[in-house]
Amino acid sequence: MAQLIHMEDYMMFEDAAEVCRRGKTSDEFEARIVTADQNVIWAMFQFQIYTYRSAVPYYLVSCWDITERKKMENEIMLVNERYHMLEEVSDDIVLDYDVKKQQFEIPECYLKFAEDKSVKYAGTEELYGAIHPDDRERFQEDI
């Protein structure tokens, strides 16, 4: 198994096995696998330990490919980093609109101006209420 698990992730593999052995329970973790053609894929591992009539315990290890999910997570992380960098350097207000909730996401850098700092989303009316009365009509037209 040591040849399959990516060298940097192998300790997690051993730790999960130890957790199962000590707690007689199951454990999950994500790790990279090195394929026969030296490609690297991501897998979710689940360890379970079984004993039969006080015999030597054995492990049941199952895994499934999560490479596509990890790629999407990485893309989302990069988009969020770019978005936050844009917020930091721009004087413009960057708003995301959640179509399902019909609300705008309030960027963190603008929460310092809000009365309630815990509000992450605002409906159209709440957002219009935060705009100066002289600018509301133009803002509504732009939106």
PLY file of the C-alpha trace (Angstrom):
ply
format ascii 1.0
element vertex 143
property float x
property float y
property float z
element edge 142
property int vertex1
property int vertex2
end_header
0.00 0.00 0.00
2.94 2.32 0.65
3.73 2.45 -3.07
0.15 3.53 -3.88
-0.34 6.35 -1.36
1.36 9.64 -2.17
4.45 10.03 0.00
3.16 13.25 1.64
-0.16 11.60 2.58
1.12 8.27 3.86
1.20 9.34 7.54
-2.54 10.15 7.36
-3.07 6.62 6.06
-1.18 5.12 9.00
-2.91 7.44 11.49
-6.36 6.40 10.23
-5.44 2.75 10.63
-4.24 3.43 14.18
-7.43 5.34 15.07
-9.48 2.36 13.93
-7.31 -0.12 15.78
-7.45 1.79 19.08
-11.10 2.82 18.94
-12.43 -0.19 17.06
-14.28 2.25 14.86
-14.14 3.63 11.34
-12.28 6.63 10.00
-12.28 8.58 6.74
-9.65 10.72 5.09
-8.66 12.09 1.71
-5.31 11.24 0.17
-3.56 11.14 -3.15
-2.85 7.88 -4.94
-0.02 7.42 -7.40
-1.21 5.30 -10.31
0.89 2.77 -12.23
1.58 5.36 -14.94
2.71 7.84 -12.22
-0.40 10.05 -12.41
-1.80 11.36 -9.16
-5.50 11.05 -8.33
-7.42 11.96 -5.19
-9.32 9.30 -3.26
-11.55 9.20 -0.20
-10.58 6.31 2.05
-12.72 4.68 4.70
-11.12 2.37 7.24
-13.11 -0.13 9.29
-11.76 -2.76 11.63
-13.36 -6.16 12.16
-12.67 -9.03 14.49
-14.16 -12.48 14.32
-14.39 -14.55 17.50
-11.46 -12.83 19.19
-9.23 -13.64 16.23
-6.69 -11.28 14.78
-8.47 -8.08 13.68
-8.50 -7.18 10.03
-9.11 -3.94 8.19
-11.64 -3.30 5.50
-10.45 -0.34 3.44
-12.67 1.12 0.78
-11.88 4.06 -1.41
-13.43 6.01 -4.23
-12.12 8.55 -6.72
-12.74 12.19 -5.74
-10.34 13.78 -8.25
-13.06 15.75 -10.05
-14.46 17.04 -6.75
-10.98 18.15 -5.64
-10.47 19.93 -8.98
-13.76 21.80 -8.52
-12.88 22.69 -4.92
-9.53 24.04 -6.11
-11.22 26.11 -8.84
-13.70 27.54 -6.33
-10.84 28.41 -3.97
-8.99 30.22 -6.77
-12.11 32.13 -7.84
-12.70 33.18 -4.22
-9.09 34.34 -3.87
-9.38 36.41 -7.05
-12.69 37.83 -5.87
-11.20 38.88 -2.51
-8.17 40.42 -4.23
-10.54 42.40 -6.48
-12.45 43.61 -3.44
-9.24 44.77 -1.76
-7.89 46.81 -4.68
-11.11 48.14 -6.18
-13.14 51.18 -5.18
-16.13 49.55 -6.86
-18.65 47.54 -4.91
-18.67 43.96 -6.12
-22.02 42.29 -5.48
-23.03 38.69 -6.06
-26.71 37.96 -6.50
-28.11 34.64 -5.30
-30.97 33.92 -7.69
-32.46 31.17 -5.53
-32.54 33.29 -2.36
-33.16 36.50 -4.34
-30.57 38.25 -2.21
-27.27 40.02 -2.66
-24.22 38.71 -0.87
-22.61 41.51 1.09
-18.81 41.43 0.65
-16.91 41.22 3.93
-15.00 44.42 3.27
-18.30 46.36 3.27
-19.73 44.79 6.42
-17.80 47.37 8.45
-20.31 49.95 7.20
-23.36 47.86 8.10
-25.33 48.32 11.30
-25.60 44.54 11.76
-22.15 43.08 11.03
-23.45 39.48 11.04
-25.67 40.01 7.97
-24.14 38.23 4.98
-27.11 38.59 2.60
-29.55 41.41 1.93
-32.69 41.53 -0.15
-33.23 44.23 -2.75
-35.21 46.45 -0.37
-32.58 46.25 2.39
-29.86 47.07 -0.12
-31.80 50.05 -1.50
-32.33 51.25 2.07
-28.58 51.39 2.58
-28.10 53.66 -0.47
-28.23 57.42 0.01
-31.71 58.74 -1.00
-30.22 60.95 -3.75
-28.62 57.89 -5.40
-31.39 55.27 -4.96
-33.17 55.86 -8.27
-29.93 55.65 -10.27
-28.86 52.58 -8.28
-32.21 50.86 -8.95
-31.88 51.57 -12.67
-28.36 50.18 -12.74
-29.39 47.04 -10.91
0 1
1 2
2 3
3 4
4 5
5 6
6 7
7 8
8 9
9 10
10 11
11 12
12 13
13 14
14 15
15 16
16 17
17 18
18 19
19 20
20 21
21 22
22 23
23 24
24 25
25 26
26 27
27 28
28 29
29 30
30 31
31 32
32 33
33 34
34 35
35 36
36 37
37 38
38 39
39 40
40 41
41 42
42 43
43 44
44 45
45 46
46 47
47 48
48 49
49 50
50 51
51 52
52 53
53 54
54 55
55 56
56 57
57 58
58 59
59 60
60 61
61 62
62 63
63 64
64 65
65 66
66 67
67 68
68 69
69 70
70 71
71 72
72 73
73 74
74 75
75 76
76 77
77 78
78 79
79 80
80 81
81 82
82 83
83 84
84 85
85 86
86 87
87 88
88 89
89 90
90 91
91 92
92 93
93 94
94 95
95 96
96 97
97 98
98 99
99 100
100 101
101 102
102 103
103 104
104 105
105 106
106 107
107 108
108 109
109 110
110 111
111 112
112 113
113 114
114 115
115 116
116 117
117 118
118 119
119 120
120 121
121 122
122 123
123 124
124 125
125 126
126 127
127 128
128 129
129 130
130 131
131 132
132 133
133 134
134 135
135 136
136 137
137 138
138 139
139 140
140 141
141 142
